[in-house]
Amino acid sequence: MLYKLTIKNNRHVNGIRLEKGMTAEVSFQSASLLGNIQGQELVRNAFLAKNGVDLKKACALDTLNLDVQKIN
C-alpha cells in the first residue's frame, strides 16, 4: 500500500520547523502505518530525505500532526 503523508499545521518544536503542506510518500504493507515502530521509521526517513526535517525530533509522528492518505 502506498501512503501520502502531509503536515497539517505550521509548528516549530525542538529547533525543527514544520510547514503546513510538507509531504512524503511511503510504501507499507500494514494498515497501521504510524501505529508501529517500522512504519514510524519509514515516515521519519521519508521526511528526512524529501524535506530535511526529523519528525521524531519534532515529536510529530502521529495523526495529530500528519494527515495520512492511502493512495492505493
mmJSON file of the N, C-alpha and C atoms, coordinates in Angstrom:
{"data_MODEL":{"atom_site":{
"group_PDB":["ATOM","ATOM","ATOM","ATOM","ATOM","ATOM","ATOM","ATOM","ATOM","ATOM","ATOM","ATOM","ATOM","ATOM","ATOM","ATOM","ATOM","ATOM","ATOM","ATOM","ATOM","ATOM","ATOM","ATOM","ATOM","ATOM","ATOM","ATOM","ATOM","ATOM","ATOM","ATOM","ATOM","ATOM","ATOM","ATOM","ATOM","ATOM","ATOM","ATOM","ATOM","ATOM","ATOM","ATOM","ATOM","ATOM","ATOM","ATOM","ATOM","ATOM","ATOM","ATOM","ATOM","ATOM","ATOM","ATOM","ATOM","ATOM","ATOM","ATOM","ATOM","ATOM","ATOM","ATOM","ATOM","ATOM","ATOM","ATOM","ATOM","ATOM","ATOM","ATOM","ATOM","ATOM","ATOM","ATOM","ATOM","ATOM","ATOM","ATOM","ATOM","ATOM","ATOM","ATOM","ATOM","ATOM","ATOM","ATOM","ATOM","ATOM","ATOM","ATOM","ATOM","ATOM","ATOM","ATOM","ATOM","ATOM","ATOM","ATOM","ATOM","ATOM","ATOM","ATOM","ATOM","ATOM","ATOM","ATOM","ATOM","ATOM","ATOM","ATOM","ATOM","ATOM","ATOM","ATOM","ATOM","ATOM","ATOM","ATOM","ATOM","ATOM","ATOM","ATOM","ATOM","ATOM","ATOM","ATOM","ATOM","ATOM","ATOM","ATOM","ATOM","ATOM","ATOM","ATOM","ATOM","ATOM","ATOM","ATOM","ATOM","ATOM","ATOM","ATOM","ATOM","ATOM","ATOM","ATOM","ATOM","ATOM","ATOM","ATOM","ATOM","ATOM","ATOM","ATOM","ATOM","ATOM","ATOM","ATOM","ATOM","ATOM","ATOM","ATOM","ATOM","ATOM","ATOM","ATOM","ATOM","ATOM","ATOM","ATOM","ATOM","ATOM","ATOM","ATOM","ATOM","ATOM","ATOM","ATOM","ATOM","ATOM","ATOM","ATOM","ATOM","ATOM","ATOM","ATOM","ATOM","ATOM","ATOM","ATOM","ATOM","ATOM","ATOM","ATOM","ATOM","ATOM","ATOM","ATOM","ATOM","ATOM","ATOM","ATOM","ATOM","ATOM","ATOM","ATOM","ATOM","ATOM","ATOM","ATOM","ATOM","ATOM","ATOM","ATOM"],
"id":[1,2,3,4,5,6,7,8,9,10,11,12,13,14,15,16,17,18,19,20,21,22,23,24,25,26,27,28,29,30,31,32,33,34,35,36,37,38,39,40,41,42,43,44,45,46,47,48,49,50,51,52,53,54,55,56,57,58,59,60,61,62,63,64,65,66,67,68,69,70,71,72,73,74,75,76,77,78,79,80,81,82,83,84,85,86,87,88,89,90,91,92,93,94,95,96,97,98,99,100,101,102,103,104,105,106,107,108,109,110,111,112,113,114,115,116,117,118,119,120,121,122,123,124,125,126,127,128,129,130,131,132,133,134,135,136,137,138,139,140,141,142,143,144,145,146,147,148,149,150,151,152,153,154,155,156,157,158,159,160,161,162,163,164,165,166,167,168,169,170,171,172,173,174,175,176,177,178,179,180,181,182,183,184,185,186,187,188,189,190,191,192,193,194,195,196,197,198,199,200,201,202,203,204,205,206,207,208,209,210,211,212,213,214,215,216],
"type_symbol":["N","C","C","N","C","C","N","C","C","N","C","C","N","C","C","N","C","C","N","C","C","N","C","C","N","C","C","N","C","C","N","C","C","N","C","C","N","C","C","N","C","C","N","C","C","N","C","C","N","C","C","N","C","C","N","C","C","N","C","C","N","C","C","N","C","C","N","C","C","N","C","C","N","C","C","N","C","C","N","C","C","N","C","C","N","C","C","N","C","C","N","C","C","N","C","C","N","C","C","N","C","C","N","C","C","N","C","C","N","C","C","N","C","C","N","C","C","N","C","C","N","C","C","N","C","C","N","C","C","N","C","C","N","C","C","N","C","C","N","C","C","N","C","C","N","C","C","N","C","C","N","C","C","N","C","C","N","C","C","N","C","C","N","C","C","N","C","C","N","C","C","N","C","C","N","C","C","N","C","C","N","C","C","N","C","C","N","C","C","N","C","C","N","C","C","N","C","C","N","C","C","N","C","C","N","C","C","N","C","C","N","C","C","N","C","C"],
"label_atom_id":["N","CA","C","N","CA","C","N","CA","C","N","CA","C","N","CA","C","N","CA","C","N","CA","C","N","CA","C","N","CA","C","N","CA","C","N","CA","C","N","CA","C","N","CA","C","N","CA","C","N","CA","C","N","CA","C","N","CA","C","N","CA","C","N","CA","C","N","CA","C","N","CA","C","N","CA","C","N","CA","C","N","CA","C","N","CA","C","N","CA","C","N","CA","C","N","CA","C","N","CA","C","N","CA","C","N","CA","C","N","CA","C","N","CA","C","N","CA","C","N","CA","C","N","CA","C","N","CA","C","N","CA","C","N","CA","C","N","CA","C","N","CA","C","N","CA","C","N","CA","C","N","CA","C","N","CA","C","N","CA","C","N","CA","C","N","CA","C","N","CA","C","N","CA","C","N","CA","C","N","CA","C","N","CA","C","N","CA","C","N","CA","C","N","CA","C","N","CA","C","N","CA","C","N","CA","C","N","CA","C","N","CA","C","N","CA","C","N","CA","C","N","CA","C","N","CA","C","N","CA","C","N","CA","C","N","CA","C","N","CA","C","N","CA","C","N","CA","C","N","CA","C"],
"label_alt_id":[null,null,null,null,null,null,null,null,null,null,null,null,null,null,null,null,null,null,null,null,null,null,null,null,null,null,null,null,null,null,null,null,null,null,null,null,null,null,null,null,null,null,null,null,null,null,null,null,null,null,null,null,null,null,null,null,null,null,null,null,null,null,null,null,null,null,null,null,null,null,null,null,null,null,null,null,null,null,null,null,null,null,null,null,null,null,null,null,null,null,null,null,null,null,null,null,null,null,null,null,null,null,null,null,null,null,null,null,null,null,null,null,null,null,null,null,null,null,null,null,null,null,null,null,null,null,null,null,null,null,null,null,null,null,null,null,null,null,null,null,null,null,null,null,null,null,null,null,null,null,null,null,null,null,null,null,null,null,null,null,null,null,null,null,null,null,null,null,null,null,null,null,null,null,null,null,null,null,null,null,null,null,null,null,null,null,null,null,null,null,null,null,null,null,null,null,null,null,null,null,null,null,null,null,null,null,null,null,null,null,null,null,null,null,null,null],
"label_comp_id":["MET","MET","MET","LEU","LEU","LEU","TYR","TYR","TYR","LYS","LYS","LYS","LEU","LEU","LEU","THR","THR","THR","ILE","ILE","ILE","LYS","LYS","LYS","ASN","ASN","ASN","ASN","ASN","ASN","ARG","ARG","ARG","HIS","HIS","HIS","VAL","VAL","VAL","ASN","ASN","ASN","GLY","GLY","GLY","ILE","ILE","ILE","ARG","ARG","ARG","LEU","LEU","LEU","GLU","GLU","GLU","LYS","LYS","LYS","GLY","GLY","GLY","MET","MET","MET","THR","THR","THR","ALA","ALA","ALA","GLU","GLU","GLU","VAL","VAL","VAL","SER","SER","SER","PHE","PHE","PHE","GLN","GLN","GLN","SER","SER","SER","ALA","ALA","ALA","SER","SER","SER","LEU","LEU","LEU","LEU","LEU","LEU","GLY","GLY","GLY","ASN","ASN","ASN","ILE","ILE","ILE","GLN","GLN","GLN","GLY","GLY","GLY","GLN","GLN","GLN","GLU","GLU","GLU","LEU","LEU","LEU","VAL","VAL","VAL","ARG","ARG","ARG","ASN","ASN","ASN","ALA","ALA","ALA","PHE","PHE","PHE","LEU","LEU","LEU","ALA","ALA","ALA","LYS","LYS","LYS","ASN","ASN","ASN","GLY","GLY","GLY","VAL","VAL","VAL","ASP","ASP","ASP","LEU","LEU","LEU","LYS","LYS","LYS","LYS","LYS","LYS","ALA","ALA","ALA","CYS","CYS","CYS","ALA","ALA","ALA","LEU","LEU","LEU","ASP","ASP","ASP","THR","THR","THR","LEU","LEU","LEU","ASN","ASN","ASN","LEU","LEU","LEU","ASP","ASP","ASP","VAL","VAL","VAL","GLN","GLN","GLN","LYS","LYS","LYS","ILE","ILE","ILE","ASN","ASN","ASN"],
"label_asym_id":["A","A","A","A","A","A","A","A","A","A","A","A","A","A","A","A","A","A","A","A","A","A","A","A","A","A","A","A","A","A","A","A","A","A","A","A","A","A","A","A","A","A","A","A","A","A","A","A","A","A","A","A","A","A","A","A","A","A","A","A","A","A","A","A","A","A","A","A","A","A","A","A","A","A","A","A","A","A","A","A","A","A","A","A","A","A","A","A","A","A","A","A","A","A","A","A","A","A","A","A","A","A","A","A","A","A","A","A","A","A","A","A","A","A","A","A","A","A","A","A","A","A","A","A","A","A","A","A","A","A","A","A","A","A","A","A","A","A","A","A","A","A","A","A","A","A","A","A","A","A","A","A","A","A","A","A","A","A","A","A","A","A","A","A","A","A","A","A","A","A","A","A","A","A","A","A","A","A","A","A","A","A","A","A","A","A","A","A","A","A","A","A","A","A","A","A","A","A","A","A","A","A","A","A","A","A","A","A","A","A","A","A","A","A","A","A"],
"label_entity_id":["1","1","1","1","1","1","1","1","1","1","1","1","1","1","1","1","1","1","1","1","1","1","1","1","1","1","1","1","1","1","1","1","1","1","1","1","1","1","1","1","1","1","1","1","1","1","1","1","1","1","1","1","1","1","1","1","1","1","1","1","1","1","1","1","1","1","1","1","1","1","1","1","1","1","1","1","1","1","1","1","1","1","1","1","1","1","1","1","1","1","1","1","1","1","1","1","1","1","1","1","1","1","1","1","1","1","1","1","1","1","1","1","1","1","1","1","1","1","1","1","1","1","1","1","1","1","1","1","1","1","1","1","1","1","1","1","1","1","1","1","1","1","1","1","1","1","1","1","1","1","1","1","1","1","1","1","1","1","1","1","1","1","1","1","1","1","1","1","1","1","1","1","1","1","1","1","1","1","1","1","1","1","1","1","1","1","1","1","1","1","1","1","1","1","1","1","1","1","1","1","1","1","1","1","1","1","1","1","1","1","1","1","1","1","1","1"],
"label_seq_id":[1,1,1,2,2,2,3,3,3,4,4,4,5,5,5,6,6,6,7,7,7,8,8,8,9,9,9,10,10,10,11,11,11,12,12,12,13,13,13,14,14,14,15,15,15,16,16,16,17,17,17,18,18,18,19,19,19,20,20,20,21,21,21,22,22,22,23,23,23,24,24,24,25,25,25,26,26,26,27,27,27,28,28,28,29,29,29,30,30,30,31,31,31,32,32,32,33,33,33,34,34,34,35,35,35,36,36,36,37,37,37,38,38,38,39,39,39,40,40,40,41,41,41,42,42,42,43,43,43,44,44,44,45,45,45,46,46,46,47,47,47,48,48,48,49,49,49,50,50,50,51,51,51,52,52,52,53,53,53,54,54,54,55,55,55,56,56,56,57,57,57,58,58,58,59,59,59,60,60,60,61,61,61,62,62,62,63,63,63,64,64,64,65,65,65,66,66,66,67,67,67,68,68,68,69,69,69,70,70,70,71,71,71,72,72,72],
"pdbx_PDB_ins_code":[null,null,null,null,null,null,null,null,null,null,null,null,null,null,null,null,null,null,null,null,null,null,null,null,null,null,null,null,null,null,null,null,null,null,null,null,null,null,null,null,null,null,null,null,null,null,null,null,null,null,null,null,null,null,null,null,null,null,null,null,null,null,null,null,null,null,null,null,null,null,null,null,null,null,null,null,null,null,null,null,null,null,null,null,null,null,null,null,null,null,null,null,null,null,null,null,null,null,null,null,null,null,null,null,null,null,null,null,null,null,null,null,null,null,null,null,null,null,null,null,null,null,null,null,null,null,null,null,null,null,null,null,null,null,null,null,null,null,null,null,null,null,null,null,null,null,null,null,null,null,null,null,null,null,null,null,null,null,null,null,null,null,null,null,null,null,null,null,null,null,null,null,null,null,null,null,null,null,null,null,null,null,null,null,null,null,null,null,null,null,null,null,null,null,null,null,null,null,null,null,null,null,null,null,null,null,null,null,null,null,null,null,null,null,null,null],
"Cartn_x":[0.834,0.0,0.882,0.482,1.212,0.44,1.166,0.563,1.212,0.394,0.887,0.622,1.678,1.564,1.807,0.969,1.045,1.008,1.896,1.898,0.632,-0.109,-1.381,-1.231,-0.276,-0.152,1.313,1.564,2.913,3.269,4.489,4.976,6.469,6.942,8.376,8.648,9.259,9.482,10.914,11.613,12.975,13.899,13.716,14.557,14.174,13.087,12.618,11.419,11.47,10.366,9.574,8.323,7.416,6.448,6.261,5.367,4.177,3.007,1.776,1.924,1.557,1.621,2.834,3.86,5.005,4.488,4.994,4.519,5.678,5.34,6.242,5.369,5.897,5.182,5.978,5.265,5.905,5.056,5.719,5.043,5.16,4.019,3.999,2.896,3.132,2.183,1.055,1.221,0.202,-0.696,-1.906,-2.839,-2.506,-1.74,-1.394,0.01,0.145,1.45,2.123,1.424,2.015,1.86,1.212,0.956,2.06,3.137,4.237,5.587,6.63,7.972,8.485,8.274,8.761,8.12,6.82,6.12,6.584,6.774,7.251,8.643,9.512,10.861,10.818,9.925,9.77,9.336,8.365,7.863,8.968,9.661,10.752,11.803,12.232,13.262,12.781,11.51,10.96,10.957,10.566,10.561,11.985,12.906,14.311,14.858,14.58,15.099,14.473,13.174,12.48,12.5,12.319,12.152,13.259,14.116,15.203,14.759,13.609,13.114,12.961,13.254,13.18,11.9,10.892,9.604,9.691,10.624,10.779,11.288,12.288,12.828,11.775,10.909,9.846,8.606,8.666,7.524,6.254,6.382,5.26,4.909,5.281,4.962,3.616,2.556,1.218,0.166,-1.062,-2.136,-2.626,-2.166,-2.476,-1.726,-0.547,0.3,0.343,-0.025,0.066,-1.291,-1.603,-2.75,-2.25,-2.818,-2.388,-3.449,-3.053,-3.975,-3.448,-4.294,-3.938,-4.135,-3.082,-3.148,-3.645,-3.152,-3.645,-3.502],
"Cartn_y":[-1.177,0.0,1.245,2.228,3.486,4.545,5.29,6.331,7.672,8.718,10.091,10.746,11.294,11.952,13.439,14.247,15.696,16.335,17.304,18.057,18.908,18.848,19.556,21.041,21.401,22.786,23.187,24.489,25.001,24.756,24.321,24.091,24.376,24.751,24.899,24.247,23.039,22.249,21.728,21.886,21.374,21.807,23.015,23.534,23.055,22.319,21.799,22.621,23.13,23.916,23.04,22.784,22.042,23.021,22.893,23.796,23.022,23.599,23.004,22.699,21.482,21.097,20.283,20.203,19.34,17.915,17.202,15.841,14.87,13.606,12.498,11.293,10.375,9.165,7.96,6.953,5.716,4.526,3.411,2.154,1.293,0.742,-0.058,-1.091,-2.304,-3.397,-3.429,-2.758,-2.785,-1.557,-1.687,-0.557,0.43,-0.005,0.888,1.453,2.331,2.902,3.582,4.456,5.18,4.435,3.282,2.527,1.571,1.5,0.628,1.266,0.756,1.335,1.324,0.24,0.155,1.218,1.406,2.422,3.822,4.085,5.396,5.688,4.684,4.878,5.156,4.484,4.756,6.208,6.656,8.025,9.021,8.762,9.645,9.765,8.632,8.648,9.319,9.142,9.78,11.298,11.809,13.256,13.814,13.045,13.481,13.602,12.605,12.601,13.688,13.864,14.802,16.241,16.438,17.786,18.224,17.287,17.627,17.896,17.338,17.537,16.183,16.166,14.957,14.995,14.239,14.249,13.637,12.732,12.142,13.189,13.952,15.012,16.099,16.319,17.326,16.777,15.518,14.869,14.95,14.644,14.811,13.541,12.382,11.122,10.584,11.352,10.94,11.599,11.154,11.679,13.059,13.548,14.932,15.909,15.505,16.359,15.965,14.728,14.225,13.764,14.16,13.63,12.446,11.28,10.063,9.677,9.623,9.235,7.982,6.998,5.783,6.06,5.88,6.175,4.957,3.768,2.548,1.361],
"Cartn_z":[0.0,0.0,0.0,-0.767,-0.828,-0.053,0.775,1.604,1.317,1.338,1.247,2.59,3.194,4.497,4.315,4.96,4.838,6.217,6.437,7.694,7.741,8.855,8.985,9.306,10.177,10.624,10.765,10.709,10.969,12.428,12.679,14.041,14.093,15.248,15.499,16.842,16.81,18.019,18.011,19.144,19.292,18.154,17.684,16.605,15.218,15.111,13.825,13.375,12.156,11.592,10.637,10.982,10.115,9.481,8.182,7.472,6.926,7.109,6.611,5.126,4.743,3.333,2.948,3.809,3.513,3.354,2.357,2.108,1.951,2.07,1.747,1.44,0.66,0.309,0.804,1.307,1.747,1.326,1.136,0.861,2.104,2.552,3.771,3.658,4.133,3.962,4.985,6.108,7.161,7.088,7.593,7.62,8.733,9.726,10.849,10.662,9.72,9.364,10.545,11.243,12.366,13.682,13.645,14.859,15.26,14.485,14.868,14.535,15.123,15.016,13.577,12.84,11.466,10.581,10.715,9.939,10.291,11.579,12.014,11.465,11.436,10.888,9.392,8.666,7.232,7.001,7.785,7.659,8.021,9.109,9.537,8.442,7.89,6.849,5.569,5.226,4.024,4.167,5.346,5.56,5.641,6.21,6.238,4.819,3.995,2.624,1.755,1.852,0.962,1.459,2.781,3.32,4.268,4.666,5.575,7.0,7.405,8.766,9.464,10.75,11.553,12.388,11.946,12.644,14.035,14.24,15.572,16.554,16.141,16.998,17.247,16.264,16.389,17.085,17.515,18.196,17.35,16.062,15.142,14.376,14.904,14.237,14.719,14.473,14.894,14.012,14.15,13.311,13.75,14.886,15.267,14.365,13.909,13.092,11.617,11.323,9.956,9.44,8.204,7.5,6.69,6.904,6.225,5.204,3.926,2.854,2.181,2.069,1.337,-0.143,-0.931,-2.364,-3.149,-2.794,-3.452,-2.56],
"occupancy":[1.0,1.0,1.0,1.0,1.0,1.0,1.0,1.0,1.0,1.0,1.0,1.0,1.0,1.0,1.0,1.0,1.0,1.0,1.0,1.0,1.0,1.0,1.0,1.0,1.0,1.0,1.0,1.0,1.0,1.0,1.0,1.0,1.0,1.0,1.0,1.0,1.0,1.0,1.0,1.0,1.0,1.0,1.0,1.0,1.0,1.0,1.0,1.0,1.0,1.0,1.0,1.0,1.0,1.0,1.0,1.0,1.0,1.0,1.0,1.0,1.0,1.0,1.0,1.0,1.0,1.0,1.0,1.0,1.0,1.0,1.0,1.0,1.0,1.0,1.0,1.0,1.0,1.0,1.0,1.0,1.0,1.0,1.0,1.0,1.0,1.0,1.0,1.0,1.0,1.0,1.0,1.0,1.0,1.0,1.0,1.0,1.0,1.0,1.0,1.0,1.0,1.0,1.0,1.0,1.0,1.0,1.0,1.0,1.0,1.0,1.0,1.0,1.0,1.0,1.0,1.0,1.0,1.0,1.0,1.0,1.0,1.0,1.0,1.0,1.0,1.0,1.0,1.0,1.0,1.0,1.0,1.0,1.0,1.0,1.0,1.0,1.0,1.0,1.0,1.0,1.0,1.0,1.0,1.0,1.0,1.0,1.0,1.0,1.0,1.0,1.0,1.0,1.0,1.0,1.0,1.0,1.0,1.0,1.0,1.0,1.0,1.0,1.0,1.0,1.0,1.0,1.0,1.0,1.0,1.0,1.0,1.0,1.0,1.0,1.0,1.0,1.0,1.0,1.0,1.0,1.0,1.0,1.0,1.0,1.0,1.0,1.0,1.0,1.0,1.0,1.0,1.0,1.0,1.0,1.0,1.0,1.0,1.0,1.0,1.0,1.0,1.0,1.0,1.0,1.0,1.0,1.0,1.0,1.0,1.0,1.0,1.0,1.0,1.0,1.0,1.0],
"B_iso_or_equiv":[0.0,0.0,0.0,0.0,0.0,0.0,0.0,0.0,0.0,0.0,0.0,0.0,0.0,0.0,0.0,0.0,0.0,0.0,0.0,0.0,0.0,0.0,0.0,0.0,0.0,0.0,0.0,0.0,0.0,0.0,0.0,0.0,0.0,0.0,0.0,0.0,0.0,0.0,0.0,0.0,0.0,0.0,0.0,0.0,0.0,0.0,0.0,0.0,0.0,0.0,0.0,0.0,0.0,0.0,0.0,0.0,0.0,0.0,0.0,0.0,0.0,0.0,0.0,0.0,0.0,0.0,0.0,0.0,0.0,0.0,0.0,0.0,0.0,0.0,0.0,0.0,0.0,0.0,0.0,0.0,0.0,0.0,0.0,0.0,0.0,0.0,0.0,0.0,0.0,0.0,0.0,0.0,0.0,0.0,0.0,0.0,0.0,0.0,0.0,0.0,0.0,0.0,0.0,0.0,0.0,0.0,0.0,0.0,0.0,0.0,0.0,0.0,0.0,0.0,0.0,0.0,0.0,0.0,0.0,0.0,0.0,0.0,0.0,0.0,0.0,0.0,0.0,0.0,0.0,0.0,0.0,0.0,0.0,0.0,0.0,0.0,0.0,0.0,0.0,0.0,0.0,0.0,0.0,0.0,0.0,0.0,0.0,0.0,0.0,0.0,0.0,0.0,0.0,0.0,0.0,0.0,0.0,0.0,0.0,0.0,0.0,0.0,0.0,0.0,0.0,0.0,0.0,0.0,0.0,0.0,0.0,0.0,0.0,0.0,0.0,0.0,0.0,0.0,0.0,0.0,0.0,0.0,0.0,0.0,0.0,0.0,0.0,0.0,0.0,0.0,0.0,0.0,0.0,0.0,0.0,0.0,0.0,0.0,0.0,0.0,0.0,0.0,0.0,0.0,0.0,0.0,0.0,0.0,0.0,0.0,0.0,0.0,0.0,0.0,0.0,0.0],
"pdbx_formal_charge":[null,null,null,null,null,null,null,null,null,null,null,null,null,null,null,null,null,null,null,null,null,null,null,null,null,null,null,null,null,null,null,null,null,null,null,null,null,null,null,null,null,null,null,null,null,null,null,null,null,null,null,null,null,null,null,null,null,null,null,null,null,null,null,null,null,null,null,null,null,null,null,null,null,null,null,null,null,null,null,null,null,null,null,null,null,null,null,null,null,null,null,null,null,null,null,null,null,null,null,null,null,null,null,null,null,null,null,null,null,null,null,null,null,null,null,null,null,null,null,null,null,null,null,null,null,null,null,null,null,null,null,null,null,null,null,null,null,null,null,null,null,null,null,null,null,null,null,null,null,null,null,null,null,null,null,null,null,null,null,null,null,null,null,null,null,null,null,null,null,null,null,null,null,null,null,null,null,null,null,null,null,null,null,null,null,null,null,null,null,null,null,null,null,null,null,null,null,null,null,null,null,null,null,null,null,null,null,null,null,null,null,null,null,null,null,null],
"auth_seq_id":[1,1,1,2,2,2,3,3,3,4,4,4,5,5,5,6,6,6,7,7,7,8,8,8,9,9,9,10,10,10,11,11,11,12,12,12,13,13,13,14,14,14,15,15,15,16,16,16,17,17,17,18,18,18,19,19,19,20,20,20,21,21,21,22,22,22,23,23,23,24,24,24,25,25,25,26,26,26,27,27,27,28,28,28,29,29,29,30,30,30,31,31,31,32,32,32,33,33,33,34,34,34,35,35,35,36,36,36,37,37,37,38,38,38,39,39,39,40,40,40,41,41,41,42,42,42,43,43,43,44,44,44,45,45,45,46,46,46,47,47,47,48,48,48,49,49,49,50,50,50,51,51,51,52,52,52,53,53,53,54,54,54,55,55,55,56,56,56,57,57,57,58,58,58,59,59,59,60,60,60,61,61,61,62,62,62,63,63,63,64,64,64,65,65,65,66,66,66,67,67,67,68,68,68,69,69,69,70,70,70,71,71,71,72,72,72],
"auth_comp_id":["MET","MET","MET","LEU","LEU","LEU","TYR","TYR","TYR","LYS","LYS","LYS","LEU","LEU","LEU","THR","THR","THR","ILE","ILE","ILE","LYS","LYS","LYS","ASN","ASN","ASN","ASN","ASN","ASN","ARG","ARG","ARG","HIS","HIS","HIS","VAL","VAL","VAL","ASN","ASN","ASN","GLY","GLY","GLY","ILE","ILE","ILE","ARG","ARG","ARG","LEU","LEU","LEU","GLU","GLU","GLU","LYS","LYS","LYS","GLY","GLY","GLY","MET","MET","MET","THR","THR","THR","ALA","ALA","ALA","GLU","GLU","GLU","VAL","VAL","VAL","SER","SER","SER","PHE","PHE","PHE","GLN","GLN","GLN","SER","SER","SER","ALA","ALA","ALA","SER","SER","SER","LEU","LEU","LEU","LEU","LEU","LEU","GLY","GLY","GLY","ASN","ASN","ASN","ILE","ILE","ILE","GLN","GLN","GLN","GLY","GLY","GLY","GLN","GLN","GLN","GLU","GLU","GLU","LEU","LEU","LEU","VAL","VAL","VAL","ARG","ARG","ARG","ASN","ASN","ASN","ALA","ALA","ALA","PHE","PHE","PHE","LEU","LEU","LEU","ALA","ALA","ALA","LYS","LYS","LYS","ASN","ASN","ASN","GLY","GLY","GLY","VAL","VAL","VAL","ASP","ASP","ASP","LEU","LEU","LEU","LYS","LYS","LYS","LYS","LYS","LYS","ALA","ALA","ALA","CYS","CYS","CYS","ALA","ALA","ALA","LEU","LEU","LEU","ASP","ASP","ASP","THR","THR","THR","LEU","LEU","LEU","ASN","ASN","ASN","LEU","LEU","LEU","ASP","ASP","ASP","VAL","VAL","VAL","GLN","GLN","GLN","LYS","LYS","LYS","ILE","ILE","ILE","ASN","ASN","ASN"],
"auth_asym_id":["A","A","A","A","A","A","A","A","A","A","A","A","A","A","A","A","A","A","A","A","A","A","A","A","A","A","A","A","A","A","A","A","A","A","A","A","A","A","A","A","A","A","A","A","A","A","A","A","A","A","A","A","A","A","A","A","A","A","A","A","A","A","A","A","A","A","A","A","A","A","A","A","A","A","A","A","A","A","A","A","A","A","A","A","A","A","A","A","A","A","A","A","A","A","A","A","A","A","A","A","A","A","A","A","A","A","A","A","A","A","A","A","A","A","A","A","A","A","A","A","A","A","A","A","A","A","A","A","A","A","A","A","A","A","A","A","A","A","A","A","A","A","A","A","A","A","A","A","A","A","A","A","A","A","A","A","A","A","A","A","A","A","A","A","A","A","A","A","A","A","A","A","A","A","A","A","A","A","A","A","A","A","A","A","A","A","A","A","A","A","A","A","A","A","A","A","A","A","A","A","A","A","A","A","A","A","A","A","A","A","A","A","A","A","A","A"],
"auth_atom_id":["N","CA","C","N","CA","C","N","CA","C","N","CA","C","N","CA","C","N","CA","C","N","CA","C","N","CA","C","N","CA","C","N","CA","C","N","CA","C","N","CA","C","N","CA","C","N","CA","C","N","CA","C","N","CA","C","N","CA","C","N","CA","C","N","CA","C","N","CA","C","N","CA","C","N","CA","C","N","CA","C","N","CA","C","N","CA","C","N","CA","C","N","CA","C","N","CA","C","N","CA","C","N","CA","C","N","CA","C","N","CA","C","N","CA","C","N","CA","C","N","CA","C","N","CA","C","N","CA","C","N","CA","C","N","CA","C","N","CA","C","N","CA","C","N","CA","C","N","CA","C","N","CA","C","N","CA","C","N","CA","C","N","CA","C","N","CA","C","N","CA","C","N","CA","C","N","CA","C","N","CA","C","N","CA","C","N","CA","C","N","CA","C","N","CA","C","N","CA","C","N","CA","C","N","CA","C","N","CA","C","N","CA","C","N","CA","C","N","CA","C","N","CA","C","N","CA","C","N","CA","C","N","CA","C","N","CA","C","N","CA","C","N","CA","C","N","CA","C","N","CA","C"],
"pdbx_PDB_model_num":[1,1,1,1,1,1,1,1,1,1,1,1,1,1,1,1,1,1,1,1,1,1,1,1,1,1,1,1,1,1,1,1,1,1,1,1,1,1,1,1,1,1,1,1,1,1,1,1,1,1,1,1,1,1,1,1,1,1,1,1,1,1,1,1,1,1,1,1,1,1,1,1,1,1,1,1,1,1,1,1,1,1,1,1,1,1,1,1,1,1,1,1,1,1,1,1,1,1,1,1,1,1,1,1,1,1,1,1,1,1,1,1,1,1,1,1,1,1,1,1,1,1,1,1,1,1,1,1,1,1,1,1,1,1,1,1,1,1,1,1,1,1,1,1,1,1,1,1,1,1,1,1,1,1,1,1,1,1,1,1,1,1,1,1,1,1,1,1,1,1,1,1,1,1,1,1,1,1,1,1,1,1,1,1,1,1,1,1,1,1,1,1,1,1,1,1,1,1,1,1,1,1,1,1,1,1,1,1,1,1,1,1,1,1,1,1]
}}}
